[in-house]
Amino acid sequence: MNNRLAGKWVLITGASSGFGAESARQFAHLGVNLLLGARREDRLASVAKECSRLGAISVHIHHLDVVNTESVNAFADWARSIAGLVDVLINNAGGAHGVDRVEDGKDSDWEAMFQINALGILRVTRAVLPLMKSRPGGVILNIGSIAGRVAYEGGSAYCASKAAELSITKTLRLELNGTGLRVGSIDPGMAETEFSLVRLKGDKEKSDAVYAGVMPLMAEDVAEAIVWAANRPPHVCIDEILMMCTAQAAPYKLNRKV
Ligand SMILES: NC(=O)c1ccc[n+]([C@@H]2O[C@H](COP(=O)([O-])OP(=O)(O)OC[C@H]3O[C@@H](n4cnc5c(N)ncnc54)[C@H](OP(=O)(O)O)[C@@H]3O)[C@@H](O)[C@H]2O)c1
């Protein structure tokens, strides 16, 4: 694979676990500079250590809560003070909270999902775009989901927040036309990360059951798609990637061997 990213500045939100942490590791292999954000700074620090070992030119971490505009703006100011510019923005921070049907839904879960998955992308992109506008060839990749394309029971607010992510991505693609910046959405199906543990409020048994009898996507699989999309030549924009594990033909169509 041609390495078009060596020496570039890559900013990843939600880099403390799952796709974000693994993308950081895979970008590190290409000799980039990393700007990593999330709320759990201890976890960010371990990811940063690994990335330095794997070949990143430099790795910088900072607290980031995408729900909070002040936190997002402080993060972008910090990125500007360290790097002055950003070549690749990976809007990955996100997650699902709860599996309730609408009739039992909790305001706190609904609000968290819209805040993180939809408004979070808007806030981070607004804050970071000024660092990218002078960088034709830059890339913004938003992490969506099959849930943004196909609704399922118990997924109302998560599916809606990921549908919002896809709409935001398409809007940015139109608004940034002519700047040389590229925008795309990477939309995975079921993948084994901390996602289900968070969704099921720390219930490990239920979370393990989500993946029982299937070989789900792993963080490595999704990170490979993210890095590949970011590494295309400047005239190529990967608008959308929808990827699922072989056993999953639709959110509910899972071939479980149990
Ligand atoms: N795993 C799946 O099946 C799957 C499928 C499709 C799409 N996705 C999407 O992929 C993305 C990554 O999820 P994952 O599977 O890698 O799950 P994960 O392991 O739980 O990672 C989620 C990341 O988001 C960060 N995050 C959550 N809330 C945040 C906030 N308010 N501010 C900043 N960072 C925040 C977390 O960091 P802190 O907790 O340290 O802040 C963590 O680094 C999400 O957008 C998710 O919706 C996942």
The ligand as an SDF file (V2000), in Angstrom:
LIG
                    3D

 48 52  0  0  0  0  0  0  0  0999 V2000
  -18.8830   -1.9670   18.0430 N   0  0  0  0  0  0  0  0  0  0  0  0
  -19.9150   -1.9370   17.2310 C   0  0  0  0  0  0  0  0  0  0  0  0
  -20.6600   -2.9280   17.0710 O   0  0  0  0  0  0  0  0  0  0  0  0
  -20.1690   -0.6990   16.3960 C   0  0  0  0  0  0  0  0  0  0  0  0
  -20.8610   -0.8540   15.1840 C   0  0  0  0  0  0  0  0  0  0  0  0
  -21.1220    0.2610   14.4060 C   0  0  0  0  0  0  0  0  0  0  0  0
  -20.6790    1.4940   14.8110 C   0  0  0  0  0  0  0  0  0  0  0  0
  -20.0270    1.6450   16.0010 N   0  0  0  0  0  0  0  0  0  0  0  0
  -19.5790    2.9900   16.3520 C   0  0  0  0  0  0  0  0  0  0  0  0
  -18.1640    3.0050   16.3720 O   0  0  0  0  0  0  0  0  0  0  0  0
  -17.6940    4.0500   17.2160 C   0  0  0  0  0  0  0  0  0  0  0  0
  -16.6430    3.4900   18.1680 C   0  0  0  0  0  0  0  0  0  0  0  0
  -17.2530    2.5150   19.0020 O   0  0  0  0  0  0  0  0  0  0  0  0
  -16.4960    1.2150   19.5040 P   0  0  0  0  0  0  0  0  0  0  0  0
  -17.2220    0.0590   18.9630 O   0  0  0  0  0  0  0  0  0  0  0  0
  -15.0410    1.3310   19.2550 O   0  0  0  0  0  0  0  0  0  0  0  0
  -16.8670    1.2940   21.0650 O   0  0  0  0  0  0  0  0  0  0  0  0
  -15.9850    1.5920   22.3600 P   0  0  0  0  0  0  0  0  0  0  0  0
  -14.8930    0.6000   22.4930 O   0  0  0  0  0  0  0  0  0  0  0  0
  -16.9850    1.6950   23.4750 O   0  0  0  0  0  0  0  0  0  0  0  0
  -15.3470    3.0200   22.0640 O   0  0  0  0  0  0  0  0  0  0  0  0
  -16.0950    4.2080   22.1460 C   0  0  0  0  0  0  0  0  0  0  0  0
  -15.1400    5.3760   22.2330 C   0  0  0  0  0  0  0  0  0  0  0  0
  -15.9130    6.5930   22.2470 O   0  0  0  0  0  0  0  0  0  0  0  0
  -15.4580    7.3960   23.3200 C   0  0  0  0  0  0  0  0  0  0  0  0
  -16.5200    8.2570   23.8270 N   0  0  0  0  0  0  0  0  0  0  0  0
  -17.7600    7.9020   24.2470 C   0  0  0  0  0  0  0  0  0  0  0  0
  -18.4160    8.9740   24.6880 N   0  0  0  0  0  0  0  0  0  0  0  0
  -17.5710   10.0410   24.5540 C   0  0  0  0  0  0  0  0  0  0  0  0
  -17.6650   11.4230   24.8600 C   0  0  0  0  0  0  0  0  0  0  0  0
  -18.7710   11.9480   25.4340 N   0  0  0  0  0  0  0  0  0  0  0  0
  -16.6140   12.2230   24.5860 N   0  0  0  0  0  0  0  0  0  0  0  0
  -15.5030   11.6970   24.0370 C   0  0  0  0  0  0  0  0  0  0  0  0
  -15.3320   10.4000   23.7420 N   0  0  0  0  0  0  0  0  0  0  0  0
  -16.3630    9.5850   24.0060 C   0  0  0  0  0  0  0  0  0  0  0  0
  -14.9750    6.4090   24.3850 C   0  0  0  0  0  0  0  0  0  0  0  0
  -14.0000    7.0370   25.2060 O   0  0  0  0  0  0  0  0  0  0  0  0
  -14.1930    7.5170   26.7290 P   0  0  0  0  0  0  0  0  0  0  0  0
  -15.2420    6.6280   27.3420 O   0  0  0  0  0  0  0  0  0  0  0  0
  -12.8360    7.3470   27.3180 O   0  0  0  0  0  0  0  0  0  0  0  0
  -14.6010    8.9470   26.6110 O   0  0  0  0  0  0  0  0  0  0  0  0
  -14.3150    5.3550   23.5090 C   0  0  0  0  0  0  0  0  0  0  0  0
  -12.9970    5.7190   23.2200 O   0  0  0  0  0  0  0  0  0  0  0  0
  -18.9400    4.6270   17.8870 C   0  0  0  0  0  0  0  0  0  0  0  0
  -19.3240    5.7850   17.1940 O   0  0  0  0  0  0  0  0  0  0  0  0
  -19.9780    3.5180   17.7180 C   0  0  0  0  0  0  0  0  0  0  0  0
  -21.2940    4.0280   17.7440 O   0  0  0  0  0  0  0  0  0  0  0  0
  -19.7460    0.5680   16.7830 C   0  0  0  0  0  0  0  0  0  0  0  0
  1  2  1  0
  2  3  2  0
  2  4  1  0
  4  5  1  0
  4 48  2  0
  5  6  2  0
  6  7  1  0
  7  8  2  0
  8  9  1  0
  8 48  1  0
  9 10  1  0
  9 46  1  0
 10 11  1  0
 11 12  1  0
 11 44  1  0
 12 13  1  0
 13 14  1  0
 14 15  2  0
 14 16  1  0
 14 17  1  0
 17 18  1  0
 18 19  2  0
 18 20  1  0
 18 21  1  0
 21 22  1  0
 22 23  1  0
 23 24  1  0
 23 42  1  0
 24 25  1  0
 25 26  1  0
 25 36  1  0
 26 27  1  0
 26 35  1  0
 27 28  2  0
 28 29  1  0
 29 30  1  0
 29 35  2  0
 30 31  1  0
 30 32  2  0
 32 33  1  0
 33 34  2  0
 34 35  1  0
 36 37  1  0
 36 42  1  0
 37 38  1  0
 38 39  2  0
 38 40  1  0
 38 41  1  0
 42 43  1  0
 44 45  1  0
 44 46  1  0
 46 47  1  0
M  CHG  2   8   1  16  -1
M  END
$$$$
